[in-house]
Structures are given as structure tokens and as C-alpha cells.
């Protein structure tokens, strides 16, 4: 028997308006569901003998309760959700968890539409990011891509204040913030136009959302460089040789084919220049960076903030001793430092590298080239044609690449 859900969108008004056909559906229903706040809003509309299934984590329990209600019954479950249920909403959760179910939607304005209406702002050019129960990754990507208008769905961790703090920390101070609280509730609704510095440390009541906009006179700040100058990085003890030079860096990233990769490891990051450049040019990447020197923590923190590349996860310590079991399997790896243990490092990387994934290494001597060839041979990787580069007065560099068979 096909499960059927009727999903009704509501705003934060304590006295919601429902069209007559929706009121009729509610009156004929018996099993209802939604969050605790939704119940307080709609309970006066529900039949006396109704059953309510609260939506709370873990969702596995919620869907098990739904399944029990459908046993021997063809009646739909009526779900109340915020705004437009198909816009980062619970209808998409039903589609994911019960893909064969039938869903009938009665949407309301989503909260970002409502906020745009309140401030009379065009929103067809707005990128929407949800931080509701989600990590920073997609939001960071939007910042690095210099998106001029971003609508953000928040939660109690990713608040307007913490969002503003993160943006200022990474240099995105040219945005202006509009915050909507309790949108749709005539007694509680507040819309605030505020600078990021003013938003830091300020309390905003939940639920809320926000829109970030770069004013027209600041749009020139949206420039994203292709190839960061070496002299712009904070260096290890000021040593110019302890950085992968910009042309070599860009050629190495090209060899890694990061445009079609998802999880990138930078082993032996030193200044973090390869990680920062990779994140700058390919903001969609999830990056884990490893460095044995304790100074690497300061260098990575300084350089990621200097160039506005949040989201790079740094790991300080001996890579060969690092517990990598819980990390995502990489599909691209750059080895920038190896401490004479290149074969062992490649073997460890290979244990996690996905099929079709690649490793790129810049050999600066015959010995390092031979070590990489030995590592590739021992692990069964496939060595690709190399690129030979001579840069100014520096020694010749061979950009080497190995691929794991699919």
C-alpha cells in the first residue's frame, strides 16, 4: 500500500490562515505530524481525537511511527512544516526516506522569500544556503566564490552572530546583513538591517534567517585571484624556498584535476599554500591538510584567514602516525613533504585513495624521483607522464602523477 502524505506549509503566525480546502483536509484527518512549535500553532484546528507524531531526532523513529500508522490504513498523514516544504523542508526528507510515497503539497512562502518581501529586495539572483543542521562547507563555498547575494537558513548553532564572526574572521567584511526573526508572527516579527561587526555578539531570537548582500559600491571587492603571489603568504621562518612556487602550484593543481574531485589531501603542507590555492580555485573541495611541524598550525591559520579560505581541516603531527580511519577517502592527494619516508607515505595514502584517484608529487632530485617511482611500483599505482619545469634560478622540478586503477 502506497504511503500518502499531505504536507502543509505554515509561517510563524499564531493565527494561521488556511484555505477552505485545506481546512477540510485537516478536519477529515486523524494522524498529524510536525515540530513542537508547529503543534502549538495548529492544535486548535485539529480534530478532538487526533494523534500527533512529533518530528524530532532521530528521524528513524519518526518514520517508524509513520510506518506503523500506515499498517492496514490508506488514510494520509498530514504533516505541518515551515514555509515551502520542498525548499530545504520536510517534504524533501520524506522523498529521501520514503521515495515511493505520494506527497501532496500546500506550500506557504518560505522564510527567505518572506524576508526579501519585507525589505523589498529582488531575490531571483540570490543563492540560498542552508546551515540548519548542516556544516559550514556550502556557506564557505559561497563566500570564496564571492557570491554577491546569499540567503541563509540558520539554526541555534549557526546564528547570525556566529555567521558574522566567521565572515569577519576570514575577511568578508564587505557584506551587509538583513535578519528576519519570527517572520509571519505579528507580535514577534523583527527585521533588522545590520553590519557584520554590529551582529557579532548580538542575540537574535529563533527562528530566524538572514540575507547577505554586497553593496554595489563594494562589488569590486569580489575579485578572486588566479595564482596567489608567493610573497603574500606567511612563510616558515621567512624562508622563500619553503613554499611551492605559484607556477608550480598551479600546474600541480591542474595535474590533480581538482575541478572534478571532491576530497583533497595535502600531505606536508608547510605554509599551506597548496591547500589555500586549491580552496581558492576549487571552493567545492573538502580539504584535509597534514604537517609534521608544530609551526604549521599557525601558518595554516594565518594564511587561510589572509586569503579568505575557511573550511580547510589542519592535522598537525607525523602523518604516518595519524589516525585517518574516520576521514573521507580522498580522490586527489598532493605530497609536498615526506621527510625521507615517501614510500611509506604513499602506501598509507593508497590504503584510503579511491579507485581512479590520483597522487601528485613534485620531485626536486633524482633520489626523490626514484623514491616516488618505487612507491608507485610497490602499491600498484599507474605512473603518468611527467612535466619537467625549470623556474628561474631554482633546480628543475618534475611534476609526477600516479593514478589508482578503477
TORVEX-905313 format. One record per residue (C-alpha): z, x, y; residue number from 1. Coordinates in steps of 0.5 Angstrom, whole numbers. Example, Ala and Ser with C-alpha at 12.3 -4.5 7.8 and 13.67 -1.06 7.14 Angstrom:
2
<zaza zz="16" xx="25" yy="-9" num="1"/>
<zaza zz="14" xx="27" yy="-2" num="2"/>
//
This chain:
406
<zaza zz="0" xx="0" yy="0" num="1"/>
<zaza zz="-2" xx="3" yy="7" num="2"/>
<zaza zz="4" xx="4" yy="12" num="3"/>
<zaza zz="3" xx="1" yy="18" num="4"/>
<zaza zz="6" xx="3" yy="25" num="5"/>
<zaza zz="6" xx="0" yy="32" num="6"/>
<zaza zz="7" xx="5" yy="37" num="7"/>
<zaza zz="9" xx="2" yy="44" num="8"/>
<zaza zz="10" xx="7" yy="50" num="9"/>
<zaza zz="15" xx="6" yy="55" num="10"/>
<zaza zz="18" xx="9" yy="61" num="11"/>
<zaza zz="25" xx="10" yy="63" num="12"/>
<zaza zz="26" xx="4" yy="67" num="13"/>
<zaza zz="32" xx="0" yy="64" num="14"/>
<zaza zz="28" xx="-7" yy="65" num="15"/>
<zaza zz="21" xx="-5" yy="62" num="16"/>
<zaza zz="15" xx="-10" yy="63" num="17"/>
<zaza zz="11" xx="-12" yy="56" num="18"/>
<zaza zz="5" xx="-16" yy="56" num="19"/>
<zaza zz="6" xx="-22" yy="52" num="20"/>
<zaza zz="2" xx="-20" yy="46" num="21"/>
<zaza zz="7" xx="-14" yy="46" num="22"/>
<zaza zz="13" xx="-19" yy="46" num="23"/>
<zaza zz="10" xx="-23" yy="41" num="24"/>
<zaza zz="10" xx="-17" yy="36" num="25"/>
<zaza zz="17" xx="-15" yy="38" num="26"/>
<zaza zz="19" xx="-22" yy="37" num="27"/>
<zaza zz="16" xx="-22" yy="30" num="28"/>
<zaza zz="18" xx="-15" yy="28" num="29"/>
<zaza zz="24" xx="-13" yy="23" num="30"/>
<zaza zz="24" xx="-6" yy="23" num="31"/>
<zaza zz="24" xx="-2" yy="29" num="32"/>
<zaza zz="25" xx="6" yy="31" num="33"/>
<zaza zz="26" xx="10" yy="37" num="34"/>
<zaza zz="30" xx="15" yy="40" num="35"/>
<zaza zz="37" xx="13" yy="42" num="36"/>
<zaza zz="35" xx="13" yy="49" num="37"/>
<zaza zz="29" xx="8" yy="47" num="38"/>
<zaza zz="34" xx="4" yy="44" num="39"/>
<zaza zz="39" xx="3" yy="50" num="40"/>
<zaza zz="32" xx="1" yy="54" num="41"/>
<zaza zz="29" xx="-4" yy="49" num="42"/>
<zaza zz="35" xx="-7" yy="45" num="43"/>
<zaza zz="35" xx="-14" yy="49" num="44"/>
<zaza zz="28" xx="-15" yy="47" num="45"/>
<zaza zz="29" xx="-14" yy="39" num="46"/>
<zaza zz="31" xx="-20" yy="34" num="47"/>
<zaza zz="38" xx="-21" yy="33" num="48"/>
<zaza zz="37" xx="-19" yy="25" num="49"/>
<zaza zz="33" xx="-13" yy="27" num="50"/>
<zaza zz="34" xx="-6" yy="24" num="51"/>
<zaza zz="34" xx="0" yy="28" num="52"/>
<zaza zz="32" xx="7" yy="25" num="53"/>
<zaza zz="34" xx="13" yy="30" num="54"/>
<zaza zz="29" xx="18" yy="31" num="55"/>
<zaza zz="33" xx="25" yy="30" num="56"/>
<zaza zz="32" xx="31" yy="27" num="57"/>
<zaza zz="31" xx="33" yy="21" num="58"/>
<zaza zz="25" xx="28" yy="22" num="59"/>
<zaza zz="24" xx="29" yy="14" num="60"/>
<zaza zz="30" xx="24" yy="14" num="61"/>
<zaza zz="27" xx="19" yy="19" num="62"/>
<zaza zz="20" xx="19" yy="15" num="63"/>
<zaza zz="24" xx="18" yy="8" num="64"/>
<zaza zz="27" xx="12" yy="11" num="65"/>
<zaza zz="21" xx="9" yy="13" num="66"/>
<zaza zz="18" xx="10" yy="6" num="67"/>
<zaza zz="24" xx="6" yy="4" num="68"/>
<zaza zz="22" xx="0" yy="8" num="69"/>
<zaza zz="15" xx="0" yy="6" num="70"/>
<zaza zz="17" xx="-1" yy="-1" num="71"/>
<zaza zz="15" xx="-8" yy="-3" num="72"/>
<zaza zz="13" xx="-10" yy="4" num="73"/>
<zaza zz="7" xx="-10" yy="8" num="74"/>
<zaza zz="10" xx="-11" yy="15" num="75"/>
<zaza zz="9" xx="-6" yy="20" num="76"/>
<zaza zz="15" xx="-1" yy="23" num="77"/>
<zaza zz="15" xx="-2" yy="31" num="78"/>
<zaza zz="16" xx="5" yy="34" num="79"/>
<zaza zz="18" xx="6" yy="41" num="80"/>
<zaza zz="16" xx="12" yy="44" num="81"/>
<zaza zz="16" xx="15" yy="51" num="82"/>
<zaza zz="9" xx="14" yy="55" num="83"/>
<zaza zz="3" xx="15" yy="52" num="84"/>
<zaza zz="5" xx="16" yy="44" num="85"/>
<zaza zz="-1" xx="20" yy="43" num="86"/>
<zaza zz="0" xx="25" yy="48" num="87"/>
<zaza zz="5" xx="30" yy="45" num="88"/>
<zaza zz="8" xx="24" yy="43" num="89"/>
<zaza zz="11" xx="21" yy="36" num="90"/>
<zaza zz="4" xx="18" yy="34" num="91"/>
<zaza zz="1" xx="25" yy="33" num="92"/>
<zaza zz="8" xx="26" yy="29" num="93"/>
<zaza zz="6" xx="20" yy="25" num="94"/>
<zaza zz="-1" xx="22" yy="24" num="95"/>
<zaza zz="1" xx="29" yy="21" num="96"/>
<zaza zz="7" xx="27" yy="17" num="97"/>
<zaza zz="3" xx="20" yy="14" num="98"/>
<zaza zz="-4" xx="22" yy="15" num="99"/>
<zaza zz="-6" xx="16" yy="11" num="100"/>
<zaza zz="-2" xx="11" yy="15" num="101"/>
<zaza zz="-5" xx="6" yy="20" num="102"/>
<zaza zz="-3" xx="6" yy="27" num="103"/>
<zaza zz="-4" xx="1" yy="33" num="104"/>
<zaza zz="-2" xx="4" yy="40" num="105"/>
<zaza zz="0" xx="0" yy="46" num="106"/>
<zaza zz="1" xx="6" yy="51" num="107"/>
<zaza zz="4" xx="7" yy="58" num="108"/>
<zaza zz="3" xx="12" yy="63" num="109"/>
<zaza zz="5" xx="19" yy="60" num="110"/>
<zaza zz="10" xx="22" yy="65" num="111"/>
<zaza zz="6" xx="28" yy="68" num="112"/>
<zaza zz="1" xx="22" yy="70" num="113"/>
<zaza zz="6" xx="18" yy="73" num="114"/>
<zaza zz="9" xx="25" yy="77" num="115"/>
<zaza zz="2" xx="26" yy="79" num="116"/>
<zaza zz="1" xx="19" yy="82" num="117"/>
<zaza zz="8" xx="20" yy="85" num="118"/>
<zaza zz="5" xx="26" yy="89" num="119"/>
<zaza zz="-2" xx="23" yy="90" num="120"/>
<zaza zz="-5" xx="29" yy="86" num="121"/>
<zaza zz="-11" xx="30" yy="82" num="122"/>
<zaza zz="-10" xx="31" yy="75" num="123"/>
<zaza zz="-16" xx="31" yy="72" num="124"/>
<zaza zz="-16" xx="39" yy="73" num="125"/>
<zaza zz="-9" xx="40" yy="70" num="126"/>
<zaza zz="-8" xx="44" yy="64" num="127"/>
<zaza zz="-2" xx="41" yy="60" num="128"/>
<zaza zz="3" xx="45" yy="56" num="129"/>
<zaza zz="9" xx="42" yy="52" num="130"/>
<zaza zz="15" xx="46" yy="52" num="131"/>
<zaza zz="19" xx="40" yy="48" num="132"/>
<zaza zz="22" xx="44" yy="42" num="133"/>
<zaza zz="17" xx="49" yy="43" num="134"/>
<zaza zz="17" xx="56" yy="44" num="135"/>
<zaza zz="14" xx="60" yy="51" num="136"/>
<zaza zz="8" xx="62" yy="48" num="137"/>
<zaza zz="3" xx="57" yy="50" num="138"/>
<zaza zz="6" xx="57" yy="57" num="139"/>
<zaza zz="6" xx="64" yy="58" num="140"/>
<zaza zz="-2" xx="64" yy="56" num="141"/>
<zaza zz="-3" xx="59" yy="61" num="142"/>
<zaza zz="1" xx="64" yy="66" num="143"/>
<zaza zz="-3" xx="70" yy="64" num="144"/>
<zaza zz="-10" xx="66" yy="64" num="145"/>
<zaza zz="-8" xx="65" yy="72" num="146"/>
<zaza zz="-9" xx="57" yy="71" num="147"/>
<zaza zz="-8" xx="54" yy="78" num="148"/>
<zaza zz="-5" xx="47" yy="76" num="149"/>
<zaza zz="0" xx="47" yy="70" num="150"/>
<zaza zz="3" xx="40" yy="68" num="151"/>
<zaza zz="9" xx="42" yy="63" num="152"/>
<zaza zz="13" xx="38" yy="59" num="153"/>
<zaza zz="21" xx="40" yy="59" num="154"/>
<zaza zz="27" xx="40" yy="54" num="155"/>
<zaza zz="34" xx="41" yy="55" num="156"/>
<zaza zz="33" xx="49" yy="54" num="157"/>
<zaza zz="26" xx="50" yy="58" num="158"/>
<zaza zz="29" xx="47" yy="64" num="159"/>
<zaza zz="25" xx="47" yy="71" num="160"/>
<zaza zz="31" xx="52" yy="73" num="161"/>
<zaza zz="29" xx="57" yy="67" num="162"/>
<zaza zz="22" xx="56" yy="67" num="163"/>
<zaza zz="22" xx="58" yy="75" num="164"/>
<zaza zz="27" xx="64" yy="73" num="165"/>
<zaza zz="22" xx="66" yy="67" num="166"/>
<zaza zz="16" xx="66" yy="72" num="167"/>
<zaza zz="19" xx="70" yy="78" num="168"/>
<zaza zz="21" xx="75" yy="73" num="169"/>
<zaza zz="14" xx="76" yy="71" num="170"/>
<zaza zz="11" xx="76" yy="78" num="171"/>
<zaza zz="8" xx="69" yy="78" num="172"/>
<zaza zz="12" xx="67" yy="85" num="173"/>
<zaza zz="6" xx="64" yy="88" num="174"/>
<zaza zz="6" xx="58" yy="84" num="175"/>
<zaza zz="10" xx="51" yy="87" num="176"/>
<zaza zz="14" xx="47" yy="83" num="177"/>
<zaza zz="14" xx="39" yy="83" num="178"/>
<zaza zz="19" xx="36" yy="79" num="179"/>
<zaza zz="20" xx="29" yy="76" num="180"/>
<zaza zz="27" xx="26" yy="74" num="181"/>
<zaza zz="28" xx="19" yy="70" num="182"/>
<zaza zz="21" xx="17" yy="72" num="183"/>
<zaza zz="20" xx="10" yy="72" num="184"/>
<zaza zz="27" xx="8" yy="73" num="185"/>
<zaza zz="28" xx="5" yy="80" num="186"/>
<zaza zz="35" xx="7" yy="80" num="187"/>
<zaza zz="35" xx="14" yy="78" num="188"/>
<zaza zz="28" xx="17" yy="79" num="189"/>
<zaza zz="28" xx="23" yy="83" num="190"/>
<zaza zz="21" xx="27" yy="85" num="191"/>
<zaza zz="22" xx="34" yy="88" num="192"/>
<zaza zz="18" xx="39" yy="92" num="193"/>
<zaza zz="21" xx="46" yy="91" num="194"/>
<zaza zz="19" xx="53" yy="91" num="195"/>
<zaza zz="21" xx="57" yy="85" num="196"/>
<zaza zz="26" xx="61" yy="88" num="197"/>
<zaza zz="30" xx="55" yy="90" num="198"/>
<zaza zz="29" xx="52" yy="83" num="199"/>
<zaza zz="33" xx="58" yy="80" num="200"/>
<zaza zz="40" xx="55" yy="78" num="201"/>
<zaza zz="39" xx="48" yy="80" num="202"/>
<zaza zz="41" xx="43" yy="76" num="203"/>
<zaza zz="36" xx="37" yy="74" num="204"/>
<zaza zz="37" xx="31" yy="70" num="205"/>
<zaza zz="34" xx="30" yy="64" num="206"/>
<zaza zz="29" xx="27" yy="62" num="207"/>
<zaza zz="24" xx="31" yy="67" num="208"/>
<zaza zz="18" xx="34" yy="67" num="209"/>
<zaza zz="14" xx="38" yy="72" num="210"/>
<zaza zz="7" xx="40" yy="75" num="211"/>
<zaza zz="6" xx="48" yy="78" num="212"/>
<zaza zz="1" xx="49" yy="83" num="213"/>
<zaza zz="-2" xx="55" yy="86" num="214"/>
<zaza zz="-4" xx="53" yy="93" num="215"/>
<zaza zz="-11" xx="54" yy="96" num="216"/>
<zaza zz="-9" xx="60" yy="100" num="217"/>
<zaza zz="-6" xx="64" yy="95" num="218"/>
<zaza zz="-12" xx="63" yy="90" num="219"/>
<zaza zz="-14" xx="70" yy="91" num="220"/>
<zaza zz="-7" xx="72" yy="87" num="221"/>
<zaza zz="-11" xx="69" yy="81" num="222"/>
<zaza zz="-15" xx="76" yy="80" num="223"/>
<zaza zz="-14" xx="78" yy="73" num="224"/>
<zaza zz="-16" xx="86" yy="72" num="225"/>
<zaza zz="-20" xx="88" yy="66" num="226"/>
<zaza zz="-17" xx="95" yy="65" num="227"/>
<zaza zz="-11" xx="97" yy="68" num="228"/>
<zaza zz="-10" xx="104" yy="71" num="229"/>
<zaza zz="-6" xx="109" yy="67" num="230"/>
<zaza zz="-3" xx="111" yy="74" num="231"/>
<zaza zz="0" xx="104" yy="75" num="232"/>
<zaza zz="4" xx="104" yy="68" num="233"/>
<zaza zz="11" xx="106" yy="68" num="234"/>
<zaza zz="11" xx="113" yy="64" num="235"/>
<zaza zz="15" xx="116" yy="59" num="236"/>
<zaza zz="19" xx="121" yy="63" num="237"/>
<zaza zz="13" xx="121" yy="67" num="238"/>
<zaza zz="8" xx="125" yy="62" num="239"/>
<zaza zz="1" xx="123" yy="63" num="240"/>
<zaza zz="-1" xx="125" yy="56" num="241"/>
<zaza zz="4" xx="120" yy="53" num="242"/>
<zaza zz="-1" xx="114" yy="54" num="243"/>
<zaza zz="-7" xx="111" yy="51" num="244"/>
<zaza zz="-12" xx="112" yy="57" num="245"/>
<zaza zz="-15" xx="106" yy="60" num="246"/>
<zaza zz="-23" xx="107" yy="57" num="247"/>
<zaza zz="-20" xx="109" yy="50" num="248"/>
<zaza zz="-15" xx="103" yy="50" num="249"/>
<zaza zz="-21" xx="98" yy="52" num="250"/>
<zaza zz="-25" xx="101" yy="46" num="251"/>
<zaza zz="-19" xx="100" yy="41" num="252"/>
<zaza zz="-18" xx="93" yy="43" num="253"/>
<zaza zz="-26" xx="92" yy="42" num="254"/>
<zaza zz="-25" xx="95" yy="35" num="255"/>
<zaza zz="-20" xx="91" yy="34" num="256"/>
<zaza zz="-24" xx="84" yy="35" num="257"/>
<zaza zz="-18" xx="81" yy="38" num="258"/>
<zaza zz="-22" xx="75" yy="41" num="259"/>
<zaza zz="-22" xx="72" yy="34" num="260"/>
<zaza zz="-15" xx="75" yy="32" num="261"/>
<zaza zz="-8" xx="71" yy="32" num="262"/>
<zaza zz="-2" xx="76" yy="30" num="263"/>
<zaza zz="-3" xx="83" yy="33" num="264"/>
<zaza zz="2" xx="89" yy="32" num="265"/>
<zaza zz="2" xx="95" yy="36" num="266"/>
<zaza zz="6" xx="101" yy="32" num="267"/>
<zaza zz="8" xx="107" yy="36" num="268"/>
<zaza zz="7" xx="103" yy="43" num="269"/>
<zaza zz="11" xx="108" yy="47" num="270"/>
<zaza zz="9" xx="106" yy="54" num="271"/>
<zaza zz="7" xx="99" yy="52" num="272"/>
<zaza zz="0" xx="100" yy="55" num="273"/>
<zaza zz="-4" xx="98" yy="49" num="274"/>
<zaza zz="1" xx="91" yy="48" num="275"/>
<zaza zz="0" xx="90" yy="55" num="276"/>
<zaza zz="-7" xx="91" yy="56" num="277"/>
<zaza zz="-8" xx="86" yy="49" num="278"/>
<zaza zz="-4" xx="81" yy="52" num="279"/>
<zaza zz="-7" xx="81" yy="59" num="280"/>
<zaza zz="-14" xx="81" yy="56" num="281"/>
<zaza zz="-13" xx="76" yy="50" num="282"/>
<zaza zz="-7" xx="72" yy="52" num="283"/>
<zaza zz="-7" xx="67" yy="46" num="284"/>
<zaza zz="-5" xx="73" yy="42" num="285"/>
<zaza zz="2" xx="73" yy="38" num="286"/>
<zaza zz="4" xx="81" yy="39" num="287"/>
<zaza zz="10" xx="85" yy="36" num="288"/>
<zaza zz="11" xx="92" yy="38" num="289"/>
<zaza zz="14" xx="98" yy="35" num="290"/>
<zaza zz="17" xx="104" yy="38" num="291"/>
<zaza zz="22" xx="109" yy="35" num="292"/>
<zaza zz="24" xx="112" yy="42" num="293"/>
<zaza zz="30" xx="108" yy="45" num="294"/>
<zaza zz="27" xx="109" yy="52" num="295"/>
<zaza zz="21" xx="104" yy="49" num="296"/>
<zaza zz="26" xx="98" yy="50" num="297"/>
<zaza zz="26" xx="100" yy="58" num="298"/>
<zaza zz="19" xx="102" yy="58" num="299"/>
<zaza zz="16" xx="95" yy="55" num="300"/>
<zaza zz="21" xx="91" yy="59" num="301"/>
<zaza zz="19" xx="94" yy="66" num="302"/>
<zaza zz="11" xx="94" yy="64" num="303"/>
<zaza zz="11" xx="87" yy="61" num="304"/>
<zaza zz="14" xx="85" yy="68" num="305"/>
<zaza zz="10" xx="89" yy="72" num="306"/>
<zaza zz="4" xx="86" yy="70" num="307"/>
<zaza zz="6" xx="79" yy="68" num="308"/>
<zaza zz="5" xx="79" yy="61" num="309"/>
<zaza zz="11" xx="75" yy="58" num="310"/>
<zaza zz="12" xx="74" yy="50" num="311"/>
<zaza zz="11" xx="81" yy="47" num="312"/>
<zaza zz="16" xx="82" yy="42" num="313"/>
<zaza zz="19" xx="89" yy="42" num="314"/>
<zaza zz="22" xx="92" yy="36" num="315"/>
<zaza zz="26" xx="99" yy="37" num="316"/>
<zaza zz="27" xx="104" yy="31" num="317"/>
<zaza zz="24" xx="107" yy="25" num="318"/>
<zaza zz="18" xx="103" yy="23" num="319"/>
<zaza zz="19" xx="105" yy="16" num="320"/>
<zaza zz="26" xx="102" yy="16" num="321"/>
<zaza zz="24" xx="96" yy="20" num="322"/>
<zaza zz="25" xx="89" yy="16" num="323"/>
<zaza zz="18" xx="86" yy="17" num="324"/>
<zaza zz="19" xx="81" yy="12" num="325"/>
<zaza zz="20" xx="75" yy="17" num="326"/>
<zaza zz="15" xx="77" yy="21" num="327"/>
<zaza zz="8" xx="73" yy="21" num="328"/>
<zaza zz="3" xx="77" yy="17" num="329"/>
<zaza zz="-2" xx="81" yy="22" num="330"/>
<zaza zz="-9" xx="80" yy="22" num="331"/>
<zaza zz="-10" xx="86" yy="27" num="332"/>
<zaza zz="-6" xx="93" yy="28" num="333"/>
<zaza zz="-6" xx="99" yy="32" num="334"/>
<zaza zz="-3" xx="105" yy="31" num="335"/>
<zaza zz="-1" xx="109" yy="37" num="336"/>
<zaza zz="4" xx="114" yy="34" num="337"/>
<zaza zz="6" xx="116" yy="27" num="338"/>
<zaza zz="11" xx="122" yy="27" num="339"/>
<zaza zz="7" xx="125" yy="22" num="340"/>
<zaza zz="8" xx="119" yy="17" num="341"/>
<zaza zz="1" xx="116" yy="18" num="342"/>
<zaza zz="0" xx="115" yy="10" num="343"/>
<zaza zz="7" xx="111" yy="9" num="344"/>
<zaza zz="6" xx="107" yy="15" num="345"/>
<zaza zz="-1" xx="105" yy="13" num="346"/>
<zaza zz="2" xx="103" yy="6" num="347"/>
<zaza zz="7" xx="99" yy="10" num="348"/>
<zaza zz="2" xx="95" yy="14" num="349"/>
<zaza zz="-2" xx="94" yy="9" num="350"/>
<zaza zz="3" xx="90" yy="5" num="351"/>
<zaza zz="3" xx="85" yy="11" num="352"/>
<zaza zz="-4" xx="85" yy="13" num="353"/>
<zaza zz="-8" xx="79" yy="12" num="354"/>
<zaza zz="-15" xx="79" yy="8" num="355"/>
<zaza zz="-20" xx="81" yy="13" num="356"/>
<zaza zz="-15" xx="84" yy="18" num="357"/>
<zaza zz="-16" xx="91" yy="21" num="358"/>
<zaza zz="-12" xx="97" yy="23" num="359"/>
<zaza zz="-15" xx="102" yy="29" num="360"/>
<zaza zz="-12" xx="109" yy="29" num="361"/>
<zaza zz="-14" xx="114" yy="35" num="362"/>
<zaza zz="-15" xx="121" yy="31" num="363"/>
<zaza zz="-14" xx="127" yy="36" num="364"/>
<zaza zz="-14" xx="132" yy="31" num="365"/>
<zaza zz="-18" xx="134" yy="24" num="366"/>
<zaza zz="-11" xx="133" yy="21" num="367"/>
<zaza zz="-9" xx="126" yy="24" num="368"/>
<zaza zz="-16" xx="124" yy="22" num="369"/>
<zaza zz="-15" xx="127" yy="15" num="370"/>
<zaza zz="-9" xx="123" yy="14" num="371"/>
<zaza zz="-12" xx="116" yy="16" num="372"/>
<zaza zz="-17" xx="117" yy="11" num="373"/>
<zaza zz="-12" xx="119" yy="6" num="374"/>
<zaza zz="-8" xx="113" yy="8" num="375"/>
<zaza zz="-14" xx="108" yy="7" num="376"/>
<zaza zz="-16" xx="111" yy="1" num="377"/>
<zaza zz="-9" xx="110" yy="-2" num="378"/>
<zaza zz="-9" xx="103" yy="0" num="379"/>
<zaza zz="-16" xx="101" yy="-2" num="380"/>
<zaza zz="-18" xx="99" yy="5" num="381"/>
<zaza zz="-25" xx="100" yy="7" num="382"/>
<zaza zz="-26" xx="105" yy="13" num="383"/>
<zaza zz="-31" xx="103" yy="18" num="384"/>
<zaza zz="-36" xx="107" yy="22" num="385"/>
<zaza zz="-32" xx="111" yy="28" num="386"/>
<zaza zz="-33" xx="112" yy="35" num="387"/>
<zaza zz="-33" xx="119" yy="38" num="388"/>
<zaza zz="-30" xx="120" yy="45" num="389"/>
<zaza zz="-29" xx="125" yy="50" num="390"/>
<zaza zz="-26" xx="123" yy="56" num="391"/>
<zaza zz="-25" xx="128" yy="62" num="392"/>
<zaza zz="-21" xx="135" yy="60" num="393"/>
<zaza zz="-18" xx="131" yy="54" num="394"/>
<zaza zz="-19" xx="133" yy="47" num="395"/>
<zaza zz="-24" xx="129" yy="43" num="396"/>
<zaza zz="-22" xx="122" yy="40" num="397"/>
<zaza zz="-24" xx="119" yy="34" num="398"/>
<zaza zz="-23" xx="111" yy="34" num="399"/>
<zaza zz="-22" xx="110" yy="27" num="400"/>
<zaza zz="-22" xx="103" yy="24" num="401"/>
<zaza zz="-20" xx="100" yy="17" num="402"/>
<zaza zz="-21" xx="93" yy="14" num="403"/>
<zaza zz="-18" xx="90" yy="8" num="404"/>
<zaza zz="-22" xx="86" yy="4" num="405"/>
<zaza zz="-23" xx="79" yy="4" num="406"/>
//
